[in-house]
């Protein structure tokens, strides 16, 4: 799947037709992607979707079965990994435990033959960048997990690589610390302007950090776009389910009319004018996607918007919102979130009957699962 930039934006890093097989097993198949210089690009997908394999081929840790990678217009795959000058940060910090923080950051500079004064100046600048300039003499064991990961980032940036590759770098941290380091990563990216390829399975992390996101599934890229583009206009049912939360209702396609369709729900109810995002033909099974935050729970059904009768099966108080679990009359479970006003009493109780309503523009018909 080709995912080119606009013609005016020449790609800094270009991945074309990557395929990697292990015997009969296909890890990635036809992965193509262009990344701008200075862009924060995230590879997002479940385990085994091919995102890390694509990253490792770019780094030089694996060879592709087919395909090419170019950096600044030059072929990269024939360059040994240690000569690609690419920065790499892993989930495990891979710091040298016997060296101080400053010595860890200095290590790749000494390997490259930098003189002592230049190394000292660069180490000082890198530790200041990651807010560890007062910790240079400490050993890694004297730092928290988040601080150790910041040392790893400083070390990877020390020799000014053109690209920084990051493979699930925050997955071992707790939620609060992970969010703190995410903020630091955004600041570092802004301050340095470095091109970053970032691998994660955490959609919230991808949405928070990225300029653009490439969604991987079963060895292929399903869609590339900004977080807003992927959330508002998912190209496939997989993307619709992986980016954000969604309810999926089984439907029959009754009548196509251009880019909208009339659909029939399992209880025989017909809804008109739902936006169509698949190539299904009349009579085919399909799926209606409804985002929980775009739904309304009403006591009385109106005629201006589509709706279905539901029963409240559970309520969960989440502070600013109430998560409401519903059941349709064909016994399908659905979830929505209703905003809570301070001090207000919830309008709904377990067992309440109501109508779930939405605006057609906020729904999408995708291929059946």
C-alpha positions as CSV (number, residue, x, y, z in Angstrom):
1,X,0.0,0.0,0.0
2,X,1.6,3.2,-1.1
3,X,1.4,6.2,1.2
4,X,3.0,9.1,-0.6
5,X,3.3,12.7,0.6
6,X,2.2,15.7,-1.4
7,X,4.4,16.2,-4.4
8,X,5.9,19.3,-2.9
9,X,7.1,17.3,0.2
10,X,10.1,15.3,-0.8
11,X,10.4,12.2,1.5
12,X,13.4,12.2,3.8
13,X,13.0,8.5,4.6
14,X,11.4,6.4,1.9
15,X,10.3,2.8,2.5
16,X,9.2,0.9,-0.6
17,X,7.7,-2.6,-1.0
18,X,9.2,-4.1,2.1
19,X,8.5,-7.8,2.5
20,X,9.9,-10.1,5.1
21,X,9.2,-13.8,5.3
22,X,10.4,-16.6,7.6
23,X,9.8,-19.8,5.7
24,X,6.1,-19.9,5.0
25,X,5.4,-17.1,7.6
26,X,5.0,-13.6,6.3
27,X,5.9,-10.9,8.8
28,X,5.4,-7.9,6.5
29,X,4.1,-7.7,3.0
30,X,4.2,-4.7,0.7
31,X,4.9,-2.0,3.3
32,X,5.5,1.4,1.7
33,X,5.8,4.7,3.5
34,X,7.3,8.2,3.1
35,X,8.4,10.2,6.1
36,X,9.2,13.9,6.0
37,X,12.3,15.3,7.6
38,X,11.6,16.3,11.2
39,X,8.3,14.3,11.3
40,X,7.2,12.2,14.3
41,X,5.8,9.1,12.7
42,X,4.3,6.3,14.8
43,X,3.9,2.7,13.8
44,X,0.8,1.6,15.6
45,X,-0.7,-1.9,15.7
46,X,-1.2,-5.1,17.7
47,X,1.5,-7.6,18.5
48,X,2.7,-9.4,15.4
49,X,1.3,-6.8,13.0
50,X,4.8,-6.0,11.4
51,X,5.6,-2.6,13.0
52,X,8.7,-3.7,14.8
53,X,10.0,-5.7,11.8
54,X,9.7,-2.6,9.6
55,X,11.6,-0.6,12.2
56,X,14.4,-3.3,12.6
57,X,14.9,-3.4,8.8
58,X,15.3,0.4,8.8
59,X,17.8,0.1,11.6
60,X,19.7,-2.7,9.8
61,X,19.1,-5.4,12.4
62,X,17.1,-7.5,9.9
63,X,17.3,-7.8,6.1
64,X,14.2,-7.7,4.0
65,X,13.2,-10.5,1.6
66,X,12.2,-7.7,-0.8
67,X,12.0,-3.9,-0.9
68,X,14.1,-0.8,-0.5
69,X,14.8,1.9,2.1
70,X,16.3,5.3,1.2
71,X,17.5,8.0,3.5
72,X,17.9,11.4,2.1
73,X,17.8,9.9,-1.4
74,X,20.5,7.3,-0.8
75,X,20.0,3.5,-0.5
76,X,20.2,2.4,3.1
77,X,20.0,-1.4,3.0
78,X,23.5,-2.0,1.7
79,X,25.0,0.1,4.5
80,X,26.0,-1.9,7.7
81,X,24.0,-1.1,10.8
82,X,26.9,0.5,12.6
83,X,27.5,2.9,9.7
84,X,23.9,4.1,9.2
85,X,24.3,6.6,12.0
86,X,20.7,6.0,13.2
87,X,19.8,6.5,16.8
88,X,17.9,3.6,18.5
89,X,16.0,3.4,21.8
90,X,14.6,0.1,23.0
91,X,12.0,-0.9,25.6
92,X,14.9,-2.0,27.9
93,X,17.2,0.9,28.6
94,X,20.4,-1.1,27.6
95,X,22.6,1.2,29.7
96,X,26.0,0.2,30.9
97,X,25.6,-0.4,34.7
98,X,29.2,0.1,35.5
99,X,29.4,3.5,33.8
100,X,28.0,6.8,35.1
101,X,25.2,8.6,33.4
102,X,27.6,11.0,31.7
103,X,29.9,8.1,30.6
104,X,26.9,6.3,29.1
105,X,26.0,9.3,27.0
106,X,29.7,9.8,26.0
107,X,30.2,6.2,24.9
108,X,29.0,6.4,21.3
109,X,31.0,9.7,20.9
110,X,34.2,8.0,22.0
111,X,33.5,5.1,19.6
112,X,33.3,7.7,16.8
113,X,36.6,9.3,17.8
114,X,35.4,12.6,19.2
115,X,38.0,14.6,21.2
116,X,37.5,14.9,25.0
117,X,36.5,18.6,25.0
118,X,33.9,18.1,22.2
119,X,32.5,15.0,24.1
120,X,32.3,16.9,27.3
121,X,30.4,19.8,25.7
122,X,28.0,17.4,23.9
123,X,27.3,15.3,27.0
124,X,26.5,18.5,29.0
125,X,24.1,19.6,26.3
126,X,22.4,16.2,26.0
127,X,21.9,15.9,29.8
128,X,20.5,19.4,29.9
129,X,18.1,18.5,27.0
130,X,16.7,15.6,29.0
131,X,16.7,17.5,32.3
132,X,19.3,15.3,33.9
133,X,22.2,17.8,34.0
134,X,22.5,17.3,37.8
135,X,22.7,13.5,37.6
136,X,25.8,13.0,35.4
137,X,27.9,11.3,38.1
138,X,25.2,8.8,39.1
139,X,25.1,5.2,38.0
140,X,22.0,3.9,36.2
141,X,20.9,1.9,39.3
142,X,20.6,5.2,41.2
143,X,18.0,6.5,38.8
144,X,14.3,5.8,38.4
145,X,13.0,3.9,35.3
146,X,11.9,7.2,33.7
147,X,15.3,8.8,34.3
148,X,17.1,5.8,32.9
149,X,15.0,6.0,29.7
150,X,15.9,9.7,29.4
151,X,19.5,8.7,29.6
152,X,19.0,6.2,26.8
153,X,17.3,9.0,24.7
154,X,20.2,11.4,25.4
155,X,22.7,8.7,24.4
156,X,20.8,8.0,21.1
157,X,20.7,11.7,20.3
158,X,24.3,12.5,21.3
159,X,25.9,11.9,17.9
160,X,23.2,13.9,16.1
161,X,21.7,11.1,14.1
162,X,19.4,12.0,11.1
163,X,16.7,9.6,12.4
164,X,15.8,8.3,15.9
165,X,14.1,4.9,16.0
166,X,12.1,4.0,19.2
167,X,10.7,0.5,19.8
168,X,8.0,0.5,22.6
169,X,10.3,2.6,24.7
170,X,7.8,3.4,27.4
171,X,5.8,0.2,27.8
172,X,7.7,-0.9,30.9
173,X,6.8,2.3,32.8
174,X,3.7,2.9,34.9
175,X,0.9,5.1,33.5
176,X,1.8,8.3,35.3
177,X,5.5,8.0,34.5
178,X,4.7,7.0,30.9
179,X,2.7,10.2,30.5
180,X,5.5,12.3,31.9
181,X,8.0,10.8,29.5
182,X,5.6,11.3,26.6
183,X,5.5,15.0,27.4
184,X,9.3,15.0,27.5
185,X,9.5,13.3,24.2
186,X,7.3,15.9,22.6
187,X,9.4,18.6,24.0
188,X,12.6,17.0,22.8
189,X,11.2,16.5,19.4
190,X,10.2,20.1,19.2
191,X,13.6,21.3,20.5
192,X,15.7,19.1,18.2
193,X,13.6,18.8,15.1
194,X,14.8,15.2,14.6
195,X,12.9,12.7,12.5
196,X,11.4,10.0,14.8
197,X,10.0,6.6,14.0
198,X,8.1,5.3,17.0
199,X,6.6,1.9,17.6
200,X,3.8,1.3,20.0
201,X,0.6,-0.8,20.5
202,X,-0.9,2.0,22.7
203,X,-3.4,4.1,20.6
204,X,-3.5,6.9,23.2
205,X,0.2,7.2,23.2
206,X,0.2,7.3,19.4
207,X,-2.5,10.0,19.3
208,X,-0.6,12.1,22.0
209,X,2.8,12.0,20.4
210,X,2.5,11.7,16.6
211,X,2.4,14.0,13.6
212,X,1.1,11.1,11.6
213,X,0.3,7.4,12.4
214,X,0.7,4.3,10.3
215,X,-1.7,1.7,11.4
216,X,-0.3,-1.8,10.9
217,X,-2.4,-5.0,10.7
218,X,-1.3,-8.5,9.6
219,X,1.9,-7.3,8.0
220,X,0.4,-4.4,6.1
221,X,-0.3,-0.7,6.6
222,X,-4.1,-0.2,6.6
223,X,-4.1,3.6,6.8
224,X,-1.7,6.5,7.3
225,X,-2.9,9.9,8.7
226,X,-3.0,12.3,11.6
227,X,-4.8,11.1,14.7
228,X,-7.8,13.2,13.8
229,X,-8.0,11.8,10.3
230,X,-7.8,8.2,11.5
231,X,-10.5,8.8,14.2
232,X,-12.9,10.8,12.1
233,X,-12.4,9.0,8.8
234,X,-11.1,5.4,9.3
235,X,-10.6,3.7,6.0
236,X,-11.3,0.1,7.3
237,X,-13.2,-1.6,10.0
238,X,-9.9,-2.5,11.6
239,X,-8.8,1.1,11.9
240,X,-12.2,2.1,13.1
241,X,-11.9,-0.4,15.9
242,X,-8.2,0.2,16.8
243,X,-8.3,4.0,16.9
244,X,-10.6,5.1,19.7
245,X,-13.6,3.1,21.0
246,X,-16.4,2.0,18.8
247,X,-19.7,0.0,18.8
248,X,-20.2,-2.2,15.8
249,X,-23.8,-3.2,14.8
250,X,-24.3,-6.0,12.3
251,X,-26.4,-4.8,9.4
252,X,-27.6,-5.7,5.9
253,X,-26.9,-3.3,3.0
254,X,-30.3,-2.6,1.6
255,X,-29.6,0.0,-1.1
256,X,-26.4,1.8,-2.1
257,X,-26.8,5.4,-3.2
258,X,-23.3,6.7,-4.1
259,X,-21.3,7.2,-0.9
260,X,-24.3,6.5,1.4
261,X,-26.6,3.5,1.9
262,X,-29.8,2.3,3.5
263,X,-29.2,-0.4,6.0
264,X,-31.3,-3.0,7.9
265,X,-30.6,-3.8,11.5
266,X,-31.0,-7.3,13.0
267,X,-34.5,-6.4,14.3
268,X,-35.7,-5.4,10.8
269,X,-35.5,-1.7,11.4
270,X,-34.4,0.2,8.3
271,X,-32.1,3.2,8.5
272,X,-31.5,5.6,5.6
273,X,-28.5,7.6,4.5
274,X,-25.6,6.0,6.5
275,X,-22.1,7.0,5.2
276,X,-20.6,4.1,3.3
277,X,-17.0,3.1,3.7
278,X,-16.8,-0.2,1.9
279,X,-17.5,-1.9,-1.4
280,X,-20.3,-4.1,-0.2
281,X,-23.2,-4.7,-2.6
282,X,-26.9,-4.7,-2.0
283,X,-27.9,-7.6,0.3
284,X,-24.4,-8.0,1.7
285,X,-23.6,-8.2,5.4
286,X,-21.9,-5.1,6.7
287,X,-21.1,-3.3,10.0
288,X,-22.4,0.0,11.3
289,X,-19.8,1.9,13.4
290,X,-21.0,4.2,16.2
291,X,-18.5,6.1,18.4
292,X,-19.5,6.1,22.1
293,X,-18.9,9.8,22.4
294,X,-21.2,10.6,19.4
295,X,-24.2,8.9,20.8
296,X,-27.2,10.3,22.7
297,X,-29.5,8.4,25.1
298,X,-33.1,9.8,24.9
299,X,-36.3,9.0,26.8
300,X,-38.3,9.5,23.6
301,X,-37.3,8.7,20.1
302,X,-37.3,11.6,17.6
303,X,-37.8,11.5,13.9
304,X,-35.0,13.8,12.9
305,X,-32.1,11.3,13.6
306,X,-31.7,7.5,13.5
307,X,-32.3,5.7,16.8
308,X,-32.8,2.2,18.2
309,X,-34.6,1.1,21.5
310,X,-32.2,0.0,24.3
311,X,-32.2,-1.0,27.9
312,X,-29.6,0.2,30.5
313,X,-27.8,-2.9,31.9
314,X,-25.1,-1.2,34.0
315,X,-23.7,2.2,35.0
316,X,-20.1,3.1,35.8
317,X,-19.2,6.4,37.4
318,X,-15.9,7.8,35.9
319,X,-15.8,11.2,37.4
320,X,-16.5,13.6,34.5
321,X,-18.5,11.0,32.6
322,X,-20.9,8.1,33.2
323,X,-20.2,5.0,31.2
324,X,-23.5,3.4,30.3
325,X,-23.8,-0.2,29.2
326,X,-26.8,-0.9,27.1
327,X,-28.5,-3.9,25.4
328,X,-30.4,-3.8,22.2
329,X,-33.6,-5.8,21.6
330,X,-31.5,-8.4,19.7
331,X,-29.4,-8.8,22.8
332,X,-26.2,-7.0,21.6
333,X,-24.2,-5.1,24.3
334,X,-23.3,-1.4,23.6
335,X,-21.3,1.2,25.5
336,X,-21.7,5.0,25.6
337,X,-20.3,7.8,27.7
338,X,-22.6,10.6,29.0
339,X,-21.0,13.8,30.4
340,X,-21.8,14.6,34.0
341,X,-22.5,18.0,35.4
342,X,-21.1,18.7,38.9
343,X,-23.7,17.8,41.5
344,X,-26.2,16.5,38.9
345,X,-28.2,13.3,39.5
346,X,-27.9,10.8,36.7
347,X,-31.0,10.5,34.6
348,X,-30.7,6.8,34.1
349,X,-30.8,3.7,36.2
350,X,-30.2,0.0,35.6
351,X,-33.3,-1.3,33.8
352,X,-34.3,2.0,32.3
353,X,-35.6,1.9,28.8
354,X,-34.6,4.5,26.2
355,X,-33.6,5.2,22.7
356,X,-30.0,5.4,21.4
357,X,-29.8,8.2,18.8
358,X,-27.0,9.6,16.6
359,X,-26.5,11.9,13.6
360,X,-25.9,10.0,10.3
361,X,-22.7,12.0,9.6
362,X,-21.2,10.5,12.8
363,X,-21.8,6.9,11.8
364,X,-20.0,4.8,9.1
365,X,-20.8,1.5,7.3
366,X,-17.8,-0.8,7.0
367,X,-17.3,-4.3,5.7
368,X,-18.5,-7.1,7.9
369,X,-16.0,-8.5,10.4
